[in-house]
Amino acid sequence: MSTAEEKIAELLDEIIQDSTLFLIDLYIRPTANIKIFLDGDDGINVETISKIHRALYKKIEESELYEDGTYSLEVSSAGIGQPLKLFRQYKNNVGRQVEVTLNDEHTSKEAGLLKEVFEDHIVITYEKGKRKKDRVLITKEIPFENIKETIVQTVF
């Protein structure tokens, strides 16, 4: 992280430190466009994002980090289709369908129900077999070191 990113992360931490919210990603584009992605153990709503945006904007102004005032601030949730980045996100998504892209030479994918999350691996389950009577429940452990990305699947 750059010095500006570190300072903004500190300011954000002051705002969310006593909540179930957590920072997923923060980056600053060369045009001083600050982008922050948050999540929460119980999810996050637009009203909360708006409050955090206003509070953080005020703290950035007070810190005089951008003395000329030429910056923009975007605060949002990680959103549907974004890869899981933190262990905490994996824990929050147990019981949901996921697609895991592996770090193998073929970047193969495994899809299934995120059953369990451990410090060093996840467990997914899925059914295999075309006919109902031939279906077998498969349980697969995938070490975090073998995961390129994991995306929660939206099921309608």
C-alpha positions in Angstrom: 0.0 0.0 0.0 1.1 3.5 -0.7 1.3 6.1 2.1 -2.0 7.6 1.0 -3.7 4.2 1.0 -2.3 3.5 4.4 -3.6 6.8 5.8 -7.0 6.3 4.3 -7.1 2.7 5.6 -6.3 4.1 9.1 -9.1 6.8 8.8 -11.6 4.1 7.7 -10.6 1.8 10.5 -11.5 4.6 13.0 -15.0 4.6 11.5 -15.7 0.9 11.3 -13.5 -0.4 14.2 -16.4 -1.3 16.5 -18.7 -2.8 13.9 -19.0 -6.1 12.0 -17.8 -4.3 8.8 -14.4 -4.9 7.3 -12.3 -3.7 4.4 -12.0 -5.9 1.4 -10.0 -3.7 -1.0 -8.8 -0.1 -1.2 -6.9 1.4 -4.1 -6.2 4.8 -5.5 -6.1 5.4 -9.2 -3.5 7.9 -10.6 -6.3 10.4 -11.0 -6.8 10.5 -7.2 -9.9 8.3 -7.5 -10.2 6.4 -4.2 -12.1 3.2 -4.4 -13.0 1.3 -1.3 -14.9 -2.1 -1.1 -16.4 -3.2 2.2 -18.3 -6.2 3.5 -19.9 -7.1 6.8 -20.4 -10.3 8.8 -24.2 -9.6 8.4 -23.9 -8.0 5.0 -23.9 -4.3 4.2 -26.7 -2.0 3.0 -26.7 1.2 1.0 -27.6 3.3 4.0 -24.5 2.1 5.9 -22.3 2.6 2.8 -23.6 6.2 2.5 -22.9 6.9 6.2 -19.3 5.5 5.9 -18.8 7.6 2.7 -19.8 10.8 4.4 -17.7 10.1 7.5 -14.6 9.1 5.6 -14.9 12.1 3.2 -15.0 14.4 6.3 -12.0 12.6 7.8 -10.0 12.9 4.5 -10.8 16.6 4.3 -9.8 17.2 7.9 -6.5 15.3 7.4 -5.6 17.5 4.5 -4.3 14.5 2.7 -5.3 16.1 -0.6 -4.6 19.7 0.1 -6.0 21.0 -3.2 -9.2 19.0 -2.8 -8.9 17.2 -6.1 -9.9 13.6 -5.3 -12.9 11.5 -5.6 -14.2 8.9 -3.1 -16.2 5.8 -3.9 -17.3 3.4 -1.2 -19.2 0.3 -2.1 -19.8 -3.3 -1.2 -17.9 -6.1 -2.9 -20.9 -6.9 -5.0 -22.2 -10.0 -6.7 -19.6 -11.8 -8.8 -16.6 -10.4 -7.0 -14.1 -13.0 -5.9 -13.7 -13.8 -2.2 -10.5 -12.3 -0.9 -10.5 -12.7 2.9 -10.9 -15.7 5.2 -13.7 -13.9 6.9 -15.6 -13.8 3.6 -15.2 -17.5 3.1 -16.6 -18.1 6.6 -19.6 -15.8 5.9 -20.5 -17.8 2.8 -20.6 -21.3 4.2 -23.8 -22.9 2.8 -23.7 -21.1 -0.5 -22.9 -22.3 -4.0 -19.4 -21.4 -5.1 -17.2 -21.8 -8.2 -13.5 -22.2 -7.3 -10.8 -21.6 -10.0 -7.7 -23.6 -9.2 -4.1 -22.6 -9.5 -3.3 -25.5 -11.8 -1.9 -25.4 -15.3 -5.4 -25.6 -16.8 -7.0 -23.2 -14.3 -9.7 -25.8 -13.8 -12.8 -25.1 -11.9 -14.7 -26.9 -9.2 -18.3 -25.9 -8.3 -20.3 -26.9 -5.3 -21.7 -26.1 -1.9 -19.2 -24.4 0.4 -19.6 -26.8 3.3 -16.7 -25.9 5.7 -13.8 -23.4 6.0 -10.6 -24.2 7.9 -7.4 -22.2 8.3 -5.7 -23.9 5.4 -8.5 -25.3 3.2 -12.1 -25.3 2.2 -14.5 -28.2 1.8 -17.0 -28.2 -1.1 -19.7 -30.8 -1.9 -21.5 -31.6 -5.1 -23.4 -34.4 -6.7 -22.0 -36.4 -9.6 -24.0 -38.7 -11.9 -26.6 -38.1 -14.6 -29.5 -40.2 -13.4 -31.0 -39.6 -10.0 -30.4 -43.2 -8.8 -26.7 -43.0 -9.9 -25.9 -39.7 -8.2 -23.2 -39.7 -5.6 -22.3 -36.9 -3.2 -18.6 -35.9 -3.6 -16.8 -34.1 -0.9 -13.6 -32.3 -1.9 -11.0 -30.5 0.2 -9.2 -27.6 -1.6 -6.2 -26.0 0.1 -6.2 -22.2 -0.1 -2.8 -22.3 -1.7 -4.4 -24.1 -4.7 -7.2 -21.5 -5.1 -6.8 -18.8 -7.7 -10.2 -17.3 -6.9 -13.6 -18.2 -5.5 -16.8 -16.6 -6.6 -20.2 -17.1 -4.9 -22.8 -18.2 -7.4 -26.1 -16.5 -7.4 -28.9 -19.0 -7.5 -32.4 -17.9 -8.5 
